[in-house]
Amino acid sequence: MVKRKTIKERLEGSYRLIRIKRIKLGFFTLQIVLAIVLGLVVAMFLGARFEPLFVPLDVFAFSFLLLMLIIAAEAVYFKGLELRYTRSRSRKFLIARNSIRKSSVILALAVLCVIFLMVPFSAEKIAEMHPQTDSDTLQIGEDGAFTFDTQDSLGLTRVTRITISTNATAPIGLSFYNEEGVMLWEDPSFDLNTYNFNDVGLYSSMIMEIECRINHTGADIVGYTWTTENDVSPFLTQFLPLLGIAFVIVELISISIMYPTREAHAVASIYSKKYVVQKDASEYLITERQARERAQEEALLESTLDIDVTEPAPPPPPPPKVVVPRPVPVKKEVARKMGEVDEDLIEEPDIPCPTCGEMNSPHAAMCFVCGNPMVVKEVPTVVDLTDVFISGMKLSKDGKHDEAIKRFDEILVVEKANEDALLGKGTTLHKQGKWGQAIQYVNTALKINPNNVDALLQKAEILAEREKFDKAIETYDYILTIDPDNPKAKAGLEELTEEAEIEDVEVVLEQFMCVPGLGLARATTLYESGFTSLSQLKAASEQDLAQVKGISERLAKKIKKYLETID
């Protein structure tokens, strides 16, 4: 039995994709650990401790979510890499769909958090979570004291003011001390019944236990009540909502990138609900003209697959002679009289008229029969083929494909069997997406030199891109017989072997999903249980099927009944 994790990896990507995912996982894990460590360091710097418990959750959450935002942005880049190196349209859909689902969840959570933190009612409720108030009495001539914290144990609120109310008829004194006994503020005598100390916020950057001492020298018993007023941490009311908005922007960008990819490949993916309904739709849902061009390229590609490039090809038959009907001569002024030649240019051979085909002097301006202009296509003069080839390769590398093809054509006019120019033009056509024409030029280069490793690698790449995995594997095998240590051939063969196995799994799952009652989940479960082909499923008994997780006896009977009706 194959483990679910292994099946999932095989279905979701090739060997290269799995490596990208492992790199991404390791990279993200390191960043998450760094985020936790950074949050703890910041918390300890702000006075975090276990007794009495104080964990500045607001600062820790901000530091952690800031790095998570960076990870979310990086995830968009990694998803782009996965799509770039995924050849199968079915798996492109799967990657895009899963990415959209994750982004949607994060987007919803971010929106809810932003709304919650920006609503005034939420701030009021958070501020009320840490009430500090008490009352006491002072006997005649007795001094009193009480303590309060500048922050709550999670750092969500800050004490901004303390109000002290007394019924004293004589002045009393107040003084505030920190945990080390250092005096912060003092008023030796005040005669108000209610006193507000508004500078507590100056000492609330980190948690501090403040002691308030009351000096009473009056001749009566004094009762007093003290109450703190709190404000919510600015990290909750300002910075975290900004982070939430940033998360929303990043995830919206991710969805905007992945959604077109998901829709473009939905009809070709067995993981899509649209697959069964629209699986006969055109592979490229664009214009009819583009679809016809793609079909022509496919036909060109298919026509070259069985050509053996390791043996010289027989010479092509001569093209049929095109007989151009001779028009009726028109009486007009001609370049020269019929039957006469220019005596001083008799050593130069005559050329045919492009209109009627009659032979004329190469220097004639008009045809002596039909009178039409003699337009002769001049053969380009190539001074240095090497310079032209280098220029063409540079243009191709810079993305100027049409100009590069013109350079290669200049070489091929002079040397039709120029191996480098043929391969250069084929490579450039491949970059333009004209893989049917491209492989023809690559094959022509291989006719000249069957052991041209660069041409063989280019051919294998085109075949693999068009999911002709068997032919591409044969080509890579042939390269390794020529150059056993070729790294590109080894990597390509390893990746395509994995791709071929994945294709086999998808074909089997597709066959299973045609059985009534079997969706993707149950089809995958059957494959994991050892039923790796439709023939094995047919040969299994109802009891064997019923033992598979998710397959009831009723469903097993339904499956067997359906399989008996098909060939």
HELIX and SHEET records of a PDB file:
HELIX    1   1 ARG A    4  GLU A   12  1                                   9    
HELIX    2   2 TYR A   15  PHE A   45  1                                  31    
HELIX    3   3 LEU A   57  ARG A   84  1                                  28    
HELIX    4   4 ARG A   89  MET A  118  1                                  30    
HELIX    5   5 PRO A  120  ALA A  127  1                                   8    
HELIX    6   6 VAL A  200  TYR A  203  5                                   4    
HELIX    7   7 PRO A  234  PRO A  234  1                                   1    
HELIX    8   8 PHE A  235  PHE A  239  3                                   5    
HELIX    9   9 LEU A  240  ALA A  264  1                                  25    
HELIX   10  10 ALA A  266  ALA A  268  5                                   3    
HELIX   11  11 LYS A  274  GLN A  278  1                                   5    
HELIX   12  12 GLU A  288  THR A  304  1                                  17    
HELIX   13  13 GLU A  343  LEU A  345  5                                   3    
HELIX   14  14 LEU A  385  LYS A  397  1                                  13    
HELIX   15  15 HIS A  401  VAL A  414  1                                  14    
HELIX   16  16 GLU A  419  LYS A  431  1                                  13    
HELIX   17  17 TRP A  435  ILE A  448  1                                  14    
HELIX   18  18 VAL A  453  GLU A  465  1                                  13    
HELIX   19  19 PHE A  469  ILE A  482  1                                  14    
HELIX   20  20 PRO A  487  MET A  513  1                                  27    
HELIX   21  21 LEU A  520  GLU A  528  1                                   9    
HELIX   22  22 LEU A  534  ALA A  539  1                                   6    
HELIX   23  23 GLU A  542  ALA A  546  1                                   5    
HELIX   24  24 GLU A  553  LEU A  563  1                                  11    
SHEET    1   A 2 ARG A  49  PHE A  50  0                                        
SHEET    2   A 2 LEU A  53  PHE A  54 -1                                        
SHEET    1   B 4 THR A 133  LEU A 138  0                                        
SHEET    2   B 4 VAL A 222  VAL A 232 -1                                        
SHEET    3   B 4 THR A 157  THR A 166 -1                                        
SHEET    4   B 4 THR A 194  PHE A 197 -1                                        
SHEET    1   C 4 GLY A 144  ASP A 149  0                                        
SHEET    2   C 4 GLU A 209  HIS A 216 -1                                        
SHEET    3   C 4 ILE A 172  TYR A 177 -1                                        
SHEET    4   C 4 MET A 183  PHE A 190 -1                                        
SHEET    1   D 2 ILE A 351  PRO A 352  0                                        
SHEET    2   D 2 MET A 359  ASN A 360 -1                                        
END                                                                             
